[in-house]
Amino acid sequence: MNEMRVESTTLRALAYDDGRGILQLEFRTRAIYYYYGVPAAVYEALLGASSKGSYFNQVIRGRFPYASCASAQTGLAGKL
């Protein structure tokens, strides 16, 4: 998974594992969440959304199982 920085007031970065359907989202608060079973089409639509925060709230939040990451201070790729 490669981290991709995004322009958003809600999200800071994201990454996607196509083989496992895992979407990683890093929020501006530095909290990182893993969303499971996310189709590639949802990831692609998130990338293209004019408002990534709104897309997240309408399409992803509450619709996929998720877990938070304990190492949110280091970012998605383990880097500061």
Backbone bond lengths (Angstrom), bond angles and torsions (degrees), N, CA, C in turn:
res aa  C-N    CA-C-N  psi(-1)  N-CA   C-N-CA  omega(-1)  CA-C   N-CA-C  phi
1 M - - - 1.455 - - 1.525 108.74 -
2 N 1.298 115.66 130.21 1.451 120.59 176.10 1.512 110.07 -105.88
3 E 1.321 115.56 129.76 1.456 121.30 177.73 1.520 110.19 -69.93
4 M 1.318 115.35 137.81 1.459 121.09 177.17 1.522 108.13 -127.54
5 R 1.317 116.56 120.77 1.465 120.68 175.13 1.521 108.18 -73.54
6 V 1.324 116.11 143.54 1.456 120.44 179.93 1.523 110.16 -129.99
7 E 1.310 115.35 154.29 1.458 121.04 174.84 1.517 107.80 -89.83
8 S 1.313 115.06 112.17 1.461 121.05 -176.50 1.519 108.50 -164.93
9 T 1.317 116.17 148.53 1.466 119.28 174.76 1.522 110.95 -83.42
10 T 1.335 117.41 -11.19 1.463 122.70 -178.65 1.518 112.06 -106.56
11 L 1.316 116.63 -47.91 1.463 122.06 -175.74 1.519 111.29 -102.43
12 R 1.331 115.15 146.09 1.464 121.18 177.45 1.523 110.78 -102.62
13 A 1.347 116.34 -41.91 1.464 121.14 -177.41 1.517 109.41 -156.82
14 L 1.338 115.45 162.01 1.455 120.03 176.17 1.521 109.88 -149.19
15 A 1.308 114.79 162.70 1.461 122.22 177.06 1.518 107.22 -150.86
16 Y 1.341 116.45 155.80 1.461 120.22 -177.65 1.518 110.18 -141.70
17 D 1.315 115.76 134.16 1.464 122.98 174.66 1.521 107.00 -105.56
18 D 1.322 115.57 100.88 1.465 121.35 -176.08 1.524 112.25 -62.87
19 G 1.317 117.15 -37.56 1.460 121.28 -178.40 1.521 113.83 -65.97
20 R 1.324 116.36 -31.18 1.464 120.73 -178.09 1.523 113.42 -111.76
21 G 1.328 117.22 -5.94 1.465 119.91 179.30 1.512 113.08 66.97
22 I 1.342 116.69 35.22 1.463 120.95 -179.28 1.522 109.34 -106.40
23 L 1.313 115.35 125.04 1.455 122.64 177.17 1.520 108.61 -107.35
24 Q 1.333 116.83 125.27 1.461 121.64 175.59 1.517 107.82 -104.47
25 L 1.311 116.01 129.22 1.454 121.30 177.77 1.516 109.13 -122.31
26 E 1.317 116.06 128.64 1.457 121.32 172.43 1.519 106.96 -108.57
27 F 1.319 115.57 121.96 1.447 121.52 -178.46 1.524 110.50 -88.01
28 R 1.309 116.56 164.87 1.469 121.31 179.00 1.525 111.70 -58.24
29 T 1.313 117.38 -25.27 1.464 122.16 177.78 1.523 111.77 -74.64
30 R 1.340 117.18 -5.04 1.465 126.59 -176.82 1.531 112.18 79.59
31 A 1.321 117.92 3.53 1.465 121.11 174.34 1.528 108.32 -72.30
32 I 1.328 116.03 137.65 1.458 121.62 179.46 1.522 108.94 -117.80
33 Y 1.328 115.16 133.43 1.454 121.74 177.31 1.513 109.94 -127.29
34 Y 1.335 115.45 144.82 1.461 123.34 174.35 1.523 107.34 -106.57
35 Y 1.318 117.04 127.54 1.466 122.68 176.86 1.522 108.00 -111.29
36 Y 1.328 116.95 131.02 1.460 122.94 -172.47 1.526 111.94 -106.32
37 G 1.334 115.10 145.70 1.458 120.63 177.56 1.516 113.54 75.38
38 V 1.319 116.39 24.50 1.468 120.93 -178.36 1.531 109.08 -84.78
39 P 1.329 118.00 121.06 1.465 120.19 178.68 1.537 111.33 -66.67
40 A 1.316 115.77 151.26 1.464 121.13 178.60 1.529 111.11 -57.47
41 A 1.320 117.63 -34.48 1.468 121.01 179.94 1.532 111.61 -62.35
42 V 1.321 117.23 -34.97 1.464 121.04 178.36 1.527 109.47 -69.11
43 Y 1.323 116.67 -42.24 1.467 121.24 176.96 1.529 110.63 -60.89
44 E 1.320 117.07 -47.07 1.463 121.22 -179.08 1.526 110.83 -62.96
45 A 1.323 116.98 -39.94 1.461 120.68 178.57 1.531 110.72 -66.53
46 L 1.335 117.20 -37.00 1.462 120.88 176.48 1.524 110.18 -61.97
47 L 1.326 116.76 -44.39 1.465 120.60 178.45 1.528 111.47 -58.73
48 G 1.313 117.33 -38.76 1.452 121.78 -176.52 1.517 115.41 -89.27
49 A 1.319 116.99 -5.01 1.467 120.21 -176.34 1.526 111.41 -68.30
50 S 1.312 116.66 138.01 1.468 120.28 177.88 1.528 110.52 -69.15
51 S 1.331 117.11 -31.71 1.463 122.23 174.66 1.515 107.88 -124.07
52 K 1.323 115.79 100.24 1.462 120.23 -177.59 1.528 111.75 -66.45
53 G 1.324 117.20 -34.91 1.458 120.74 177.82 1.527 111.82 -64.60
54 S 1.317 116.73 -43.68 1.463 120.42 178.31 1.523 111.10 -65.53
55 Y 1.342 116.44 -42.08 1.465 119.96 178.37 1.523 109.97 -61.53
56 F 1.324 116.96 -45.03 1.461 120.83 177.47 1.522 110.78 -55.87
57 N 1.328 116.57 -49.43 1.468 120.56 -177.61 1.519 113.27 -65.00
58 Q 1.325 117.92 -34.62 1.454 121.46 -176.77 1.523 114.20 -85.61
59 V 1.336 117.63 -30.96 1.464 120.07 -170.65 1.533 113.74 -114.95
60 I 1.317 118.39 -33.04 1.473 120.77 -172.72 1.526 112.48 -104.14
61 R 1.297 117.10 -51.34 1.473 122.03 -175.88 1.523 111.02 -56.80
62 G 1.327 115.39 126.72 1.452 121.32 177.85 1.515 115.31 78.15
63 R 1.336 117.55 1.35 1.465 120.27 -177.29 1.527 113.64 -114.65
64 F 1.319 116.92 -11.63 1.461 121.10 179.13 1.520 108.90 -130.93
65 P 1.343 117.25 145.01 1.464 119.07 174.53 1.527 108.97 -62.53
66 Y 1.335 116.08 147.63 1.458 119.39 -177.52 1.524 111.44 -146.89
67 A 1.316 114.89 165.61 1.458 122.33 174.70 1.512 107.58 -145.56
68 S 1.322 116.65 146.66 1.460 119.26 176.61 1.523 109.42 -89.74
69 C 1.309 115.05 154.09 1.455 121.95 179.98 1.520 108.55 -99.89
70 A 1.319 117.15 133.21 1.465 121.53 -177.20 1.525 112.53 -73.55
71 S 1.350 118.14 -18.50 1.461 120.07 -174.83 1.527 112.18 -103.86
72 A 1.305 116.52 45.60 1.463 120.91 -176.90 1.522 113.56 -62.67
73 Q 1.320 118.71 -24.08 1.458 120.91 -178.10 1.520 113.70 -69.50
74 T 1.324 118.00 -18.13 1.458 120.45 -176.92 1.520 113.63 -101.28
75 G 1.305 118.99 -5.24 1.467 121.17 179.20 1.501 112.87 84.53
76 L 1.317 116.16 175.36 1.463 121.75 -174.72 1.519 112.96 -64.46
77 A 1.312 117.31 -36.95 1.459 119.98 -175.44 1.530 111.95 -97.12
78 G 1.317 117.58 11.58 1.459 120.58 179.71 1.508 112.72 76.14
79 K 1.329 117.32 19.64 1.462 122.26 -179.78 1.520 109.59 -114.58
80 L 1.309 116.43 150.56 1.463 120.67 174.41 1.503 110.05 -79.82
